[in-house]
């Protein structure tokens, strides 16, 4: 891969010995892996034996283990110089529903032996809760309003404590809705075909988005450039209400725009999960993403991302800073 297509440019020779562990190597993880091809040795934790062949096909060393069974992940101790954590907390069903035992299991395993130099955790912008459409920077106090967001907030606390106590440079990315034409369920097309309604403009909420390719680029930038215990909003520059987003997609796909309904009527016409997203409104400030991580998004708006070809093979990433342990955070 030419150096200008690498996520970090032409890396110093010492970086070629880097061992990067991806925990949760799904769609975004594999996009990051493709960008790292030939630049570092990549290992991935998987709880599914059936994924071994797929991961090897991407040049990844598969490691069998399950964060829900902590004893199976002790082998992760000391095996990587950098770690990416993309596994969500479990859904309801465990006793302490507001906690994330998976992040606890991973961090406990990493503490057993030599620690990585950097650690990136992909959280959710949902930890902010409802902000009434305000523009939200990373300095705003979090107020998670759902059990799902509360578990993410717990994971963030654990990651921060891990970084402070161990000296590991830990980065937290607050990620909004992930989309991409080549991602399963990554566009609004299916919902538009169903004719699912959206809210009237006066009842509507602001939503935030990031293209999966750009998120992969942000993750890698944070691995090398993230400041210690730093939070970064990993979002694009779109400022759209949910209805505007679906109208835009409908126009791009040549489909009818979705019907509009009042918030009161929505209670009877929409699934609970969708209603929960319609109860929170915020616009993510991405100043820190641009200034500190120096990431220039390939798809700065959803219009550009939804209209892009289904597959964009050569991801381009910014060059690494002079020191792998310094610099401003995917």
C-alpha positions as CSV (number, residue, x, y, z in Angstrom):
1,X,0.0,0.0,0.0
2,X,1.5,3.4,-0.9
3,X,2.4,5.5,2.1
4,X,-0.1,8.2,1.2
5,X,-2.9,5.6,1.6
6,X,-1.8,4.5,5.0
7,X,-3.7,5.8,8.0
8,X,-0.5,7.2,9.4
9,X,1.7,7.9,6.4
10,X,5.2,6.4,6.1
11,X,5.8,5.0,9.6
12,X,9.2,4.9,11.1
13,X,10.7,1.4,11.0
14,X,10.2,0.8,14.7
15,X,6.4,1.1,14.2
16,X,6.5,-2.0,11.9
17,X,7.0,-4.0,15.1
18,X,3.7,-2.6,16.6
19,X,1.2,-5.2,17.7
20,X,-2.3,-3.8,17.6
21,X,-5.1,-5.7,19.4
22,X,-8.7,-5.0,18.1
23,X,-11.3,-6.1,20.5
24,X,-14.6,-6.3,18.6
25,X,-13.4,-6.6,15.0
26,X,-16.7,-6.1,13.3
27,X,-17.4,-3.7,10.4
28,X,-15.5,-0.7,11.7
29,X,-12.7,-2.8,13.1
30,X,-12.1,-4.5,9.7
31,X,-12.0,-1.1,8.0
32,X,-9.3,0.0,10.4
33,X,-7.5,-3.3,9.8
34,X,-7.5,-2.8,6.0
35,X,-5.9,0.6,6.5
36,X,-3.2,-0.9,8.6
37,X,-2.3,-3.7,6.2
38,X,1.5,-4.1,6.2
39,X,2.0,-1.4,8.7
40,X,1.6,-3.4,12.0
41,X,0.8,-6.9,13.2
42,X,-2.9,-6.9,14.0
43,X,-4.6,-9.4,16.4
44,X,-8.3,-9.6,17.0
45,X,-10.3,-11.1,19.9
46,X,-13.3,-13.1,18.7
47,X,-15.8,-15.2,20.6
48,X,-16.9,-17.0,17.4
49,X,-14.7,-19.8,16.1
50,X,-16.5,-19.4,12.7
51,X,-14.8,-16.0,12.2
52,X,-11.3,-17.3,12.3
53,X,-11.1,-17.9,8.5
54,X,-12.5,-14.4,7.8
55,X,-10.1,-12.7,10.1
56,X,-7.1,-14.6,8.7
57,X,-8.3,-13.5,5.2
58,X,-7.8,-9.9,6.3
59,X,-4.3,-10.6,7.6
60,X,-5.4,-10.7,11.2
61,X,-4.3,-13.1,13.9
62,X,-7.5,-14.4,15.5
63,X,-7.6,-14.9,19.3
64,X,-10.4,-17.0,20.8
65,X,-12.0,-15.5,23.9
66,X,-15.2,-14.0,25.3
67,X,-15.4,-10.9,27.5
68,X,-18.5,-12.4,29.1
69,X,-16.2,-15.2,30.4
70,X,-13.3,-13.3,31.9
71,X,-11.0,-16.4,32.4
72,X,-10.9,-16.7,28.6
73,X,-9.3,-13.3,28.0
74,X,-6.4,-13.5,30.4
75,X,-4.2,-14.4,27.4
76,X,-4.5,-10.8,26.2
77,X,-2.1,-9.5,28.9
78,X,1.0,-8.1,27.3
79,X,0.4,-9.2,23.8
80,X,-0.2,-5.8,22.2
81,X,1.5,-2.4,22.2
82,X,-1.8,-0.6,21.3
83,X,-5.5,-1.7,21.9
84,X,-8.8,-0.7,20.2
85,X,-11.9,-1.6,22.2
86,X,-15.0,-1.7,20.0
87,X,-17.2,-4.1,22.0
88,X,-20.5,-2.7,23.3
89,X,-21.7,-3.4,26.8
90,X,-24.2,-6.3,27.2
91,X,-27.8,-5.5,26.9
92,X,-30.2,-5.9,29.8
93,X,-30.1,-9.2,31.5
94,X,-27.3,-9.0,34.0
95,X,-27.8,-8.1,37.7
96,X,-26.0,-4.7,37.7
97,X,-27.7,-3.5,34.5
98,X,-26.0,0.0,34.7
99,X,-22.5,-1.4,34.6
100,X,-20.3,-2.7,31.8
101,X,-18.7,-6.0,32.9
102,X,-17.1,-6.5,29.5
103,X,-14.9,-3.4,29.7
104,X,-14.0,-4.4,33.3
105,X,-12.9,-7.9,32.1
106,X,-10.7,-6.5,29.3
107,X,-9.0,-3.9,31.5
108,X,-8.4,-6.4,34.2
109,X,-6.7,-8.8,31.7
110,X,-4.5,-6.0,30.3
111,X,-3.3,-5.1,33.8
112,X,-1.8,-8.6,34.3
113,X,1.4,-8.0,32.3
114,X,3.2,-5.2,30.4
115,X,0.7,-2.5,29.5
116,X,-0.1,-1.1,26.0
117,X,1.1,2.4,25.2
118,X,-2.3,3.6,24.0
119,X,-5.9,2.4,24.4
120,X,-8.9,3.6,22.4
121,X,-12.5,3.0,23.5
122,X,-15.5,3.7,21.2
123,X,-18.3,5.0,23.4
124,X,-21.5,6.7,22.3
125,X,-22.7,10.3,22.1
126,X,-25.8,9.0,23.9
127,X,-24.0,9.6,27.2
128,X,-24.8,13.3,26.9
129,X,-28.6,12.6,27.1
130,X,-31.1,15.1,25.8
131,X,-29.5,18.5,25.2
132,X,-32.5,20.3,23.7
133,X,-30.7,20.7,20.4
134,X,-27.8,22.6,21.9
135,X,-24.3,22.3,20.4
136,X,-22.3,20.0,22.7
137,X,-18.6,19.9,23.4
138,X,-16.7,17.3,25.2
139,X,-16.6,19.5,28.3
140,X,-20.4,19.2,28.9
141,X,-21.3,17.0,31.8
142,X,-22.8,13.7,30.7
143,X,-26.4,12.8,31.6
144,X,-27.2,9.4,30.2
145,X,-30.9,9.0,30.0
146,X,-31.2,5.3,29.0
147,X,-29.8,2.1,30.5
148,X,-27.8,1.6,27.3
149,X,-26.1,5.0,27.7
150,X,-25.6,4.5,31.4
151,X,-23.6,1.3,30.7
152,X,-21.5,3.3,28.2
153,X,-20.9,6.0,30.9
154,X,-19.7,3.3,33.3
155,X,-17.3,2.0,30.6
156,X,-15.9,5.5,30.1
157,X,-15.3,5.8,33.9
158,X,-13.4,2.5,33.9
159,X,-11.3,3.5,30.9
160,X,-10.4,6.9,32.5
161,X,-9.4,5.2,35.8
162,X,-7.4,2.7,33.9
163,X,-5.5,5.4,32.1
164,X,-4.8,7.5,35.2
165,X,-3.8,4.6,37.4
166,X,-1.6,2.8,34.8
167,X,-0.1,5.7,32.8
168,X,-1.6,4.2,29.6
169,X,-2.7,7.0,27.1
170,X,-6.5,6.2,27.0
171,X,-8.8,7.9,24.5
172,X,-12.6,7.9,24.5
173,X,-14.5,8.5,21.3
174,X,-18.1,9.5,21.6
175,X,-19.6,8.1,18.4
176,X,-23.0,9.0,17.0
177,X,-25.0,7.0,14.3
178,X,-22.7,5.1,12.0
179,X,-23.6,4.8,8.4
180,X,-22.1,3.7,5.0
181,X,-23.6,2.4,1.8
182,X,-21.5,-0.8,2.0
183,X,-22.4,-1.4,5.7
184,X,-25.2,-3.8,6.6
185,X,-28.2,-1.7,7.5
186,X,-25.9,1.4,7.0
187,X,-28.4,3.6,5.1
188,X,-32.0,4.7,5.7
189,X,-33.1,2.9,2.5
190,X,-34.9,0.0,4.2
191,X,-36.8,2.3,6.6
192,X,-37.8,4.5,3.7
193,X,-39.1,1.5,1.8
194,X,-41.3,0.7,4.8
195,X,-42.7,4.2,4.9
196,X,-41.8,4.6,8.6
197,X,-42.9,8.2,9.6
198,X,-40.7,10.9,11.0
199,X,-41.7,13.8,13.3
200,X,-43.0,17.2,12.2
201,X,-40.3,19.8,12.2
202,X,-41.4,21.5,15.3
203,X,-41.2,18.2,17.2
204,X,-38.1,16.9,15.5
205,X,-34.7,16.3,17.0
206,X,-31.1,16.9,15.8
207,X,-29.2,13.8,15.1
208,X,-25.4,13.2,14.4
209,X,-23.7,10.9,12.0
210,X,-20.3,9.5,11.0
211,X,-19.3,7.5,8.0
212,X,-17.8,4.1,8.9
213,X,-14.7,4.8,6.9
214,X,-14.1,8.1,8.7
215,X,-14.7,6.4,12.0
216,X,-12.0,3.9,11.2
217,X,-9.7,6.7,10.4
218,X,-10.5,8.5,13.7
219,X,-9.8,5.3,15.7
220,X,-6.3,5.0,14.2
221,X,-5.6,8.7,14.6
222,X,-6.5,8.4,18.3
223,X,-4.2,5.3,18.7
224,X,-1.2,7.5,17.8
225,X,-2.3,11.1,18.6
226,X,-4.8,10.9,21.4
227,X,-4.1,12.9,24.5
228,X,-4.1,11.1,27.8
229,X,-7.6,10.4,29.2
230,X,-9.1,12.6,26.5
231,X,-12.7,12.5,25.1
232,X,-13.4,13.4,21.5
233,X,-16.7,13.7,19.6
234,X,-16.3,11.5,16.6
235,X,-18.9,13.1,14.3
236,X,-19.2,14.7,10.9
237,X,-20.2,18.3,10.3
238,X,-23.8,17.7,9.3
239,X,-26.4,19.6,11.4
240,X,-29.6,17.9,10.4
241,X,-32.8,17.0,12.1
242,X,-33.9,13.4,11.8
243,X,-36.6,14.2,9.3
244,X,-34.2,16.3,7.2
245,X,-31.8,13.3,7.1
246,X,-34.5,10.9,5.8
247,X,-35.7,13.5,3.3
248,X,-32.2,13.9,2.0
249,X,-31.8,10.1,1.7
250,X,-35.1,9.7,0.0
251,X,-34.2,12.4,-2.6
252,X,-30.8,10.8,-3.3
253,X,-32.4,7.3,-3.7
254,X,-35.4,8.6,-5.8
255,X,-37.8,7.3,-3.1
256,X,-40.9,9.1,-1.6
257,X,-40.1,11.2,1.4
258,X,-41.4,9.7,4.7
259,X,-44.7,10.9,6.1
260,X,-44.6,13.4,9.0
261,X,-46.5,12.9,12.2
262,X,-46.9,14.7,15.5
263,X,-44.9,13.4,18.5
264,X,-48.1,12.3,20.2
265,X,-49.1,10.1,17.2
266,X,-45.6,8.7,17.0
267,X,-46.1,6.7,20.2
268,X,-48.5,4.4,18.4
269,X,-46.6,4.1,15.1
270,X,-42.9,3.6,16.0
271,X,-40.9,1.0,17.8
272,X,-39.6,1.8,21.3
273,X,-36.0,1.8,20.2
274,X,-36.7,4.5,17.5
275,X,-38.7,6.5,20.0
276,X,-35.8,6.6,22.4
277,X,-33.6,8.2,19.7
278,X,-36.4,10.7,19.0
279,X,-36.3,11.8,22.7
280,X,-32.8,13.2,22.5
281,X,-31.6,16.2,20.5
282,X,-28.0,17.6,20.3
283,X,-25.4,18.8,17.8
284,X,-21.9,17.6,18.4
285,X,-19.1,20.1,18.4
286,X,-16.1,18.6,16.5
287,X,-13.5,21.2,17.1
288,X,-11.3,18.9,19.2
289,X,-11.5,16.2,16.5
290,X,-10.1,18.6,13.9
291,X,-7.6,20.5,16.1
292,X,-6.1,17.7,18.2
293,X,-6.4,14.6,16.1
294,X,-6.0,16.6,12.9
295,X,-8.5,14.3,11.1
296,X,-9.9,15.7,7.8
297,X,-13.0,13.7,7.1
298,X,-13.4,12.1,3.8
299,X,-17.2,12.5,4.1
300,X,-17.8,15.7,6.0
301,X,-21.5,15.6,5.5
302,X,-24.0,12.8,5.1
303,X,-25.0,14.0,1.7
304,X,-21.5,13.2,0.5
305,X,-21.3,9.9,2.4
306,X,-24.7,8.6,1.2
307,X,-24.0,9.6,-2.4
308,X,-20.5,7.9,-2.4
309,X,-19.8,4.6,-4.2
310,X,-20.5,1.5,-2.2
311,X,-16.8,0.7,-1.6
312,X,-13.9,3.0,-1.1
313,X,-10.8,0.8,-1.0
314,X,-7.9,3.2,-0.4
315,X,-8.5,5.1,2.8
316,X,-6.2,8.1,3.3
317,X,-5.1,9.0,6.8
318,X,-3.0,11.8,8.2
319,X,0.7,11.3,9.0
320,X,1.7,10.3,12.4
321,X,3.1,12.9,14.8
322,X,6.8,12.8,15.5
323,X,6.4,11.0,18.8
324,X,4.0,8.1,19.2
325,X,3.3,9.0,22.8
326,X,2.6,12.7,22.3
327,X,0.4,15.0,20.2
328,X,-3.0,16.4,20.4
329,X,-6.9,12.5,19.6
330,X,-11.2,8.9,15.7
